[in-house]
Amino acid sequence: MGQLFEGVTIWTIIDKIVAYLFIIVLFWGAKNKFGKKDEFNEDFLSLDAMKSIRGIAAIGVILHHISQEYFFQEEGVLSLFVNAGAYFVAIFFFCSGYGLLKSFDSKPNYLKGFIKKRIVKAIVVPFYVNVLIYGLFQFIVKMPLDKTQWVTNLLGVTMMNRFAWFPIVLAILYLLFYLCFRFIKNRYVSFGIILVFIIGMGVLFCFEGHYAWWAGPNNWWIDEHYWETQAKWWMDEQIFWFSGEWWANSAPAFLAGLIFANFEKPIVAFFKKKYILKFHVLLVVTVLLYGLNAYGQNKFGYWTEFAGTGPEIGDKLATYFLQIPLLFLFPFTVFMLMMKFYVNNPVTQFFGKYSLHTYLMNLAAITLLRFVEVPDVVVCVGDVKNNLLIYAVSVIILTVLFGVGEQNLTERIQKLLFVKKQLLSSILRGR
C-alpha cells in the first residue's frame, strides 16, 4: 500500500485500529471500582473472572502469532503484539498455578487420581489429538518430512505442531506439583523445589538454543549452503523440546500463581488498605522490571546464534535471568488491578472457554492461509503482503472454527476413553 501522507500508510492506520479494538475488548463489560473508596471487586478471583482473563490472553496470543509473520513485521502491523506473547502466556501459567493450589486446599483427596484426570485426560489427550490432526494435515498437503521425523513427531518427542509446547510444559509442571504436594508436607520446600526446577528449564534452553548448534561446524546455521547440503532435519529450529525461550521464560508465573493462592487472604487484605498507593508502588516496580528486561533483550538477547560468534550461551543466560522477575510479577500486577477493574463480556468468555484449542490450532490456520489463493477476484488471501487485513481476519476466523472443532472432538475422545471406563467399573461393582 502506498503512503497516504508522510510517515503514514494504510497499514499504520490499521495497526492503530486493531490496537483500539483490542482495548475495547478490555473495557467492554468492565466491573470498575476505581474512584470508589474501600470498594473492590470481591469476585475478581471467581471462575468467570479467571475465564475472562484467559480469554483476553488467548486473543493476545493469536494476534501475537499473526504479528510474527514476516510481512506484518515489515509493514509494522500488529506491532503492539510482536513482543507481547510471553506476557499473555504468563497469565495462563499464573491461572493454572492458582487454580491447582486452591483446588488442593478446598477439595478433599484432590490428588487422588490427579495424574489420570488432570494430566492424562486434561492435557496429554488433547495434545495427542492435536498431534494426529496436524499429522493428517501435513500428510494431506504432502509435507516433505523424513520417515524418522514422522515417527518422532507422532510420538511427541519432536514437534508436529511447534505451537504445542505449552501443554508439554504445563504437563511437566502439573506432575511436579503432584510430586511435591503428594510427598512433601512443607510448602516452602515445595515452592523452593518448583522454583529450582523452573529455573532449570530456562537454563536448559539457554544451553540448547534454537538449533542443534553442537551438531555441525561453528556457526553452521548461518551458512545457507550447509543448510541445503549437509544439515539434517533434526538440526532445524524448534524441532526438539525446549528449543526456544518461550518454553521457559513465562513458566515462573506458574509459581507466582501457587504463591498467590497460598497467601491470598493476607495479600488481598494488605492491598485493600491504601490500595491506590500500594498498587502504584507495585506498578512502578513492574515498570522498572520491564526496563531491566528491555536492557537484557537489547544488550544480550536470546537469538545470539545470528551474531556469528557461536551459540553465546552466556548472553542467553543473562537475558533469561533479567527477564524472569518481570514475568513472575506481571500476572500478579494484573490480578491486583482486577481488584478494582476487570472485564467480563461474551468475547472474553468465549475465548476463555476455548483458549487451549484456539491456541493449538492457530498454527494450522496461519499455515493454511499462507497458500490459499482465490482466482478471478480482486484479492487473494495467499498474497499476504497485499492483503494483510484479509489474511489476519481469516486467520482469526479459521483459528476459532478449528479450535472449537478440535475441542469438541477432544471431548468426545475423552468421554470415550474415560467416562465409559468409569461406567463399566460401576456396573462391575454392581452400582
C-alpha positions as CSV (number, residue, x, y, z in Angstrom):
1,M,0.0,0.0,0.0
2,G,1.3,3.5,-0.8
3,Q,1.7,6.3,1.6
4,L,-1.3,8.4,2.4
5,F,1.0,11.2,3.6
6,E,4.4,11.4,5.1
7,G,5.1,8.6,7.6
8,V,1.6,7.3,7.4
9,T,0.3,4.3,5.3
10,I,-3.0,2.5,5.4
11,W,-1.2,-0.2,7.4
12,T,-0.1,2.1,10.2
13,I,-3.8,3.2,10.4
14,I,-5.0,-0.4,10.5
15,D,-2.4,-1.2,13.2
16,K,-3.9,1.6,15.4
17,I,-7.4,0.4,14.7
18,V,-6.5,-3.2,15.8
19,A,-5.0,-1.8,19.0
20,Y,-8.1,0.3,19.6
21,L,-10.4,-2.7,19.1
22,F,-8.3,-4.8,21.5
23,I,-8.6,-2.0,24.0
24,I,-12.4,-2.0,23.5
25,V,-12.4,-5.7,24.4
26,L,-10.5,-4.8,27.6
27,F,-13.2,-2.3,28.6
28,W,-16.4,-3.9,27.4
29,G,-18.4,-5.3,30.4
30,A,-15.9,-3.7,32.8
31,K,-16.5,-4.0,36.5
32,N,-14.9,-0.8,37.7
33,K,-14.5,0.2,41.3
34,F,-11.9,3.0,40.7
35,G,-12.9,6.2,42.4
36,K,-15.0,4.3,45.0
37,K,-13.1,4.3,48.2
38,D,-13.0,0.9,50.0
39,E,-15.0,-0.8,47.3
40,F,-13.5,-3.7,45.5
41,N,-14.5,-6.4,43.0
42,E,-14.9,-9.2,45.5
43,D,-15.3,-11.7,42.7
44,F,-12.1,-10.8,40.9
45,L,-10.8,-14.4,41.5
46,S,-14.0,-16.1,40.6
47,L,-14.2,-18.8,37.8
48,D,-15.9,-16.3,35.5
49,A,-13.2,-13.7,36.1
50,M,-10.5,-16.3,35.5
51,K,-12.1,-17.5,32.3
52,S,-12.4,-13.9,31.1
53,I,-8.7,-13.1,31.7
54,R,-7.7,-16.3,30.0
55,G,-9.9,-15.2,27.1
56,I,-8.0,-11.9,26.8
57,A,-4.7,-13.8,26.9
58,A,-5.9,-16.2,24.2
59,I,-6.9,-13.3,21.9
60,G,-3.5,-11.7,22.6
61,V,-1.6,-15.0,21.8
62,I,-3.4,-15.3,18.5
63,L,-2.6,-11.7,17.5
64,H,1.0,-12.3,18.7
65,H,1.4,-15.3,16.4
66,I,0.0,-13.4,13.4
67,S,2.3,-10.5,14.2
68,Q,5.3,-12.8,13.8
69,E,4.6,-13.3,10.1
70,Y,7.3,-11.6,8.0
71,F,5.0,-9.2,6.0
72,F,3.3,-8.0,9.2
73,Q,6.6,-7.1,10.8
74,E,7.8,-5.5,7.5
75,E,4.7,-3.2,7.4
76,G,4.6,-2.7,11.2
77,V,1.1,-4.1,11.5
78,L,0.1,-5.6,14.9
79,S,3.3,-4.0,16.3
80,L,1.7,-3.9,19.8
81,F,1.7,-7.7,19.9
82,V,5.1,-8.5,18.4
83,N,6.9,-8.9,21.8
84,A,3.8,-9.5,24.0
85,G,3.4,-13.3,23.7
86,A,5.3,-14.1,26.9
87,Y,3.0,-11.8,29.0
88,F,-0.2,-13.4,27.7
89,V,1.2,-16.9,28.3
90,A,2.3,-15.9,31.8
91,I,-1.4,-15.2,32.5
92,F,-2.2,-18.8,31.6
93,F,0.6,-20.2,33.8
94,F,-0.5,-18.0,36.7
95,C,-4.1,-19.1,36.5
96,S,-3.0,-22.7,36.3
97,G,-0.9,-22.5,39.4
98,Y,-3.5,-20.6,41.3
99,G,-6.3,-23.0,40.4
100,L,-4.2,-26.1,41.3
101,L,-3.4,-24.9,44.9
102,K,-6.9,-23.6,45.5
103,S,-8.4,-26.9,44.5
104,F,-5.9,-28.8,46.6
105,D,-6.8,-26.7,49.6
106,S,-10.6,-26.9,49.1
107,K,-11.2,-30.4,47.8
108,P,-10.6,-33.4,50.0
109,N,-8.3,-36.0,48.4
110,Y,-7.7,-33.7,45.4
111,L,-4.5,-35.6,44.5
112,K,-6.3,-38.9,44.2
113,G,-6.5,-39.7,40.5
114,F,-4.7,-36.4,39.8
115,I,-2.4,-37.8,37.1
116,K,-5.2,-39.5,35.3
117,K,-7.7,-36.7,35.4
118,R,-5.6,-33.5,35.5
119,I,-2.6,-34.6,33.4
120,V,-3.5,-37.5,31.1
121,K,-7.2,-36.6,30.4
122,A,-6.9,-32.8,30.5
123,I,-3.5,-32.3,28.9
124,V,-2.0,-35.4,27.3
125,V,-5.1,-36.5,25.4
126,P,-5.7,-33.0,23.9
127,F,-2.0,-32.8,23.0
128,Y,-2.0,-36.1,21.1
129,V,-5.4,-35.3,19.4
130,N,-3.7,-32.2,18.1
131,V,-0.6,-34.2,17.0
132,L,-2.9,-36.5,15.0
133,I,-4.8,-33.6,13.4
134,Y,-1.6,-31.8,12.4
135,G,-0.1,-35.1,11.2
136,L,-3.2,-35.7,9.0
137,F,-2.9,-32.1,7.7
138,Q,0.8,-32.5,6.9
139,F,0.1,-35.8,5.2
140,I,-2.7,-34.3,3.0
141,V,-0.5,-31.3,1.9
142,K,2.4,-33.7,1.4
143,M,4.8,-32.0,3.7
144,P,8.4,-33.3,2.9
145,L,9.1,-34.9,6.3
146,D,11.7,-37.6,6.9
147,K,10.3,-41.0,7.9
148,T,12.1,-40.8,11.2
149,Q,10.6,-37.4,11.8
150,W,7.1,-38.7,11.2
151,V,7.7,-41.3,13.9
152,T,9.2,-38.9,16.5
153,N,6.5,-36.2,15.7
154,L,3.7,-38.7,16.2
155,L,5.3,-39.8,19.5
156,G,5.5,-36.2,20.6
157,V,9.3,-36.4,21.0
158,T,9.7,-33.8,18.4
159,M,7.2,-31.1,17.4
160,M,4.5,-31.9,14.9
161,N,2.9,-28.5,15.9
162,R,5.5,-26.1,17.1
163,F,2.9,-24.1,19.0
164,A,2.1,-27.1,21.1
165,W,4.9,-26.6,23.5
166,F,2.6,-25.1,26.1
167,P,0.7,-28.3,27.1
168,I,4.0,-30.1,27.3
169,V,5.4,-27.6,29.8
170,L,2.1,-27.5,31.6
171,A,2.0,-31.3,32.0
172,I,5.6,-31.2,33.4
173,L,4.6,-28.5,35.9
174,Y,1.4,-30.3,36.9
175,L,3.4,-33.5,37.5
176,L,6.0,-31.6,39.5
177,F,3.1,-30.0,41.6
178,Y,1.7,-33.5,42.2
179,L,5.0,-35.0,43.4
180,C,5.8,-32.0,45.6
181,F,2.4,-31.8,47.3
182,R,2.0,-35.5,47.5
183,F,5.2,-36.4,49.2
184,I,6.4,-33.1,50.8
185,K,4.5,-31.6,53.7
186,N,6.4,-28.4,53.9
187,R,5.0,-26.0,51.3
188,Y,8.0,-23.7,51.4
189,V,10.2,-26.6,50.5
190,S,7.8,-27.5,47.6
191,F,7.9,-23.9,46.4
192,G,11.7,-23.9,46.5
193,I,11.9,-27.2,44.5
194,I,9.4,-25.8,41.9
195,L,11.5,-22.6,41.7
196,V,14.7,-24.5,41.1
197,F,13.1,-26.8,38.5
198,I,11.6,-23.8,36.6
199,I,14.9,-22.0,36.5
200,G,16.5,-25.3,35.4
201,M,14.1,-25.4,32.4
202,G,15.3,-21.9,31.5
203,V,18.9,-22.9,31.8
204,L,18.3,-26.0,29.7
205,F,17.0,-23.8,26.8
206,C,20.0,-21.4,27.2
207,F,22.4,-24.3,26.6
208,E,20.2,-26.0,24.0
209,G,19.5,-22.8,22.0
210,H,17.2,-22.6,18.9
211,Y,19.1,-25.1,16.8
212,A,21.2,-28.2,17.3
213,W,24.3,-25.9,17.3
214,W,26.6,-28.6,18.6
215,A,25.9,-30.9,15.6
216,G,28.0,-29.1,13.0
217,P,30.9,-26.7,12.5
218,N,31.0,-23.3,14.1
219,N,28.1,-21.1,13.0
220,W,26.8,-23.7,10.5
221,W,23.2,-22.4,10.9
222,I,24.0,-19.1,9.2
223,D,25.5,-20.9,6.2
224,E,22.8,-21.4,3.5
225,H,25.0,-23.9,1.7
226,Y,25.3,-26.1,4.8
227,W,21.5,-26.0,5.3
228,E,21.0,-27.1,1.7
229,T,23.6,-29.9,1.5
230,Q,24.5,-31.2,5.0
231,A,22.0,-30.2,7.7
232,K,19.7,-33.0,8.9
233,W,16.0,-32.4,9.7
234,W,16.6,-32.6,13.4
235,M,19.1,-29.8,13.3
236,D,16.4,-27.3,12.3
237,E,14.8,-24.7,14.5
238,Q,12.0,-25.6,17.0
239,I,12.4,-29.4,16.5
240,F,13.2,-30.6,20.0
241,W,11.7,-29.7,23.3
242,F,13.0,-26.5,24.9
243,S,14.3,-25.2,21.6
244,G,13.1,-21.7,22.2
245,E,13.0,-19.2,25.1
246,W,9.1,-19.4,25.1
247,W,9.4,-22.9,26.5
248,A,10.7,-21.4,29.8
249,N,10.5,-17.7,30.2
250,S,6.8,-17.5,31.2
251,A,6.9,-20.5,33.5
252,P,7.8,-18.6,36.7
253,A,4.3,-17.2,36.6
254,F,3.1,-20.8,37.5
255,L,5.0,-20.5,40.8
256,A,3.6,-16.9,41.2
257,G,0.1,-18.4,41.0
258,L,0.9,-21.0,43.6
259,I,2.3,-18.5,46.0
260,F,-0.6,-16.1,45.5
261,A,-3.1,-18.9,46.2
262,N,-1.2,-19.8,49.3
263,F,-1.2,-16.3,50.7
264,E,-4.3,-14.9,49.0
265,K,-6.1,-13.7,52.1
266,P,-3.2,-11.7,53.7
267,I,-2.2,-10.3,50.2
268,V,-5.7,-9.1,49.4
269,A,-6.2,-7.7,52.9
270,F,-2.8,-5.9,52.6
271,F,-3.8,-4.2,49.3
272,K,-7.3,-3.2,50.5
273,K,-5.6,-0.8,52.9
274,K,-4.4,2.2,51.0
275,Y,-4.9,0.4,47.7
276,I,-4.1,3.2,45.3
277,L,-0.7,3.9,46.9
278,K,0.3,0.2,47.1
279,F,-0.9,-0.6,43.6
280,H,1.1,2.3,42.2
281,V,4.2,1.1,44.0
282,L,3.6,-2.3,42.6
283,L,3.1,-0.8,39.1
284,V,6.3,1.2,39.4
285,V,8.2,-1.9,40.4
286,T,6.7,-3.8,37.4
287,V,7.7,-1.0,35.1
288,L,11.3,-1.0,36.5
289,L,11.5,-4.7,35.9
290,Y,10.2,-4.2,32.4
291,G,13.1,-1.8,31.9
292,L,15.5,-4.4,33.3
293,N,14.0,-6.9,30.8
294,A,14.4,-4.5,27.9
295,Y,18.0,-3.9,28.9
296,G,18.7,-7.6,28.8
297,Q,16.9,-8.0,25.4
298,N,18.9,-5.2,23.9
299,K,22.2,-5.8,25.5
300,F,22.3,-9.6,25.2
301,G,19.2,-11.2,23.6
302,Y,18.1,-14.8,23.1
303,W,18.8,-15.0,19.3
304,T,22.5,-14.8,19.8
305,E,23.2,-17.5,17.3
306,F,23.0,-14.9,14.5
307,A,25.8,-12.8,15.9
308,G,28.2,-15.2,14.1
309,T,30.2,-15.9,17.3
310,G,28.7,-19.2,18.2
311,P,25.7,-20.1,20.5
312,E,26.7,-17.4,23.0
313,I,25.1,-19.3,25.9
314,G,26.2,-16.7,28.4
315,D,24.1,-14.0,26.7
316,K,21.0,-16.2,26.7
317,L,21.5,-16.8,30.4
318,A,21.9,-13.1,31.2
319,T,18.7,-12.3,29.2
320,Y,16.8,-15.0,30.9
321,F,17.7,-14.0,34.4
322,L,17.0,-10.4,33.6
323,Q,13.5,-11.3,32.3
324,I,12.1,-13.8,34.8
325,P,11.5,-11.3,37.6
326,L,9.1,-9.4,35.3
327,L,7.2,-12.4,34.1
328,F,6.9,-13.6,37.7
329,L,5.5,-10.3,38.9
330,F,3.5,-9.3,35.8
331,P,0.4,-11.5,36.3
332,F,0.3,-10.7,40.0
333,T,0.1,-7.0,39.0
334,V,-2.7,-7.8,36.6
335,F,-4.7,-9.5,39.3
336,M,-4.2,-6.7,41.7
337,L,-5.6,-4.4,39.1
338,M,-8.6,-6.7,38.8
339,M,-9.4,-6.0,42.5
340,K,-10.6,-2.6,41.1
341,F,-11.1,-3.3,37.4
342,Y,-11.8,-6.3,35.2
343,V,-13.9,-7.2,32.2
344,N,-16.3,-9.9,31.6
345,N,-18.0,-10.0,28.2
346,P,-19.1,-12.6,25.6
347,V,-15.9,-12.3,23.6
348,T,-13.6,-12.9,26.6
349,Q,-15.8,-15.7,27.9
350,F,-15.9,-17.4,24.5
351,F,-12.1,-17.3,24.1
352,G,-11.6,-18.3,27.7
353,K,-13.7,-21.4,27.1
354,Y,-11.8,-22.4,24.0
355,S,-8.4,-20.9,25.0
356,L,-6.3,-24.1,24.8
357,H,-7.6,-25.3,21.5
358,T,-7.6,-22.0,19.7
359,Y,-4.0,-21.8,20.9
360,L,-3.2,-25.2,19.5
361,M,-5.0,-24.7,16.2
362,N,-3.6,-21.2,15.4
363,L,-0.6,-22.5,13.5
364,A,-2.8,-24.6,11.2
365,A,-4.9,-21.6,10.3
366,I,-1.8,-19.4,9.8
367,T,-0.1,-22.1,7.6
368,L,-3.1,-23.0,5.6
369,L,-4.0,-19.4,4.7
370,R,-0.5,-18.6,3.5
371,F,-1.2,-20.8,0.5
372,V,-4.8,-20.1,-0.2
373,E,-5.5,-18.2,-3.4
374,V,-8.9,-17.3,-5.0
375,P,-8.5,-16.8,-8.7
376,D,-10.5,-14.2,-10.7
377,V,-11.2,-12.0,-7.7
378,V,-9.6,-8.7,-6.7
379,V,-7.8,-10.1,-3.7
380,C,-6.1,-13.3,-2.9
381,V,-5.5,-14.4,0.7
382,G,-2.4,-16.2,-0.3
383,D,-0.9,-12.9,-1.5
384,V,-0.2,-12.0,2.1
385,K,1.7,-8.7,1.6
386,N,-1.1,-7.1,-0.4
387,N,-3.9,-8.4,1.8
388,L,-2.7,-8.3,5.4
389,L,-6.1,-7.3,6.8
390,I,-8.0,-10.1,5.0
391,Y,-5.2,-12.6,6.0
392,A,-5.4,-11.6,9.7
393,V,-9.2,-11.7,9.9
394,S,-9.2,-15.0,8.0
395,V,-6.7,-16.5,10.4
396,I,-8.7,-15.4,13.5
397,I,-12.0,-16.9,12.0
398,L,-10.3,-20.1,10.9
399,T,-8.5,-20.4,14.3
400,V,-11.8,-20.2,16.1
401,L,-13.5,-22.7,13.8
402,F,-10.6,-25.1,14.1
403,G,-10.3,-24.6,17.8
404,V,-14.0,-25.2,18.5
405,G,-13.9,-28.3,16.2
406,E,-10.9,-29.7,17.9
407,Q,-12.2,-29.1,21.4
408,N,-15.5,-30.9,20.5
409,L,-13.5,-33.8,19.0
410,T,-11.2,-34.0,22.0
411,E,-14.2,-34.0,24.5
412,R,-15.7,-36.9,22.6
413,I,-12.5,-38.9,22.7
414,Q,-12.1,-38.0,26.4
415,K,-15.5,-39.4,27.1
416,L,-14.8,-42.5,25.1
417,L,-11.6,-43.1,26.9
418,F,-12.6,-42.2,30.5
419,V,-16.3,-41.9,31.1
420,K,-17.2,-45.3,29.6
421,K,-14.4,-47.0,31.7
422,Q,-15.9,-45.4,34.8
423,L,-19.4,-46.6,33.8
424,L,-18.1,-50.1,33.2
425,S,-16.3,-50.1,36.5
426,S,-19.5,-49.1,38.3
427,I,-21.5,-51.8,36.5
428,L,-19.0,-54.5,37.6
429,R,-19.2,-53.3,41.1
430,G,-23.0,-53.6,41.0
431,R,-23.7,-49.9,41.3
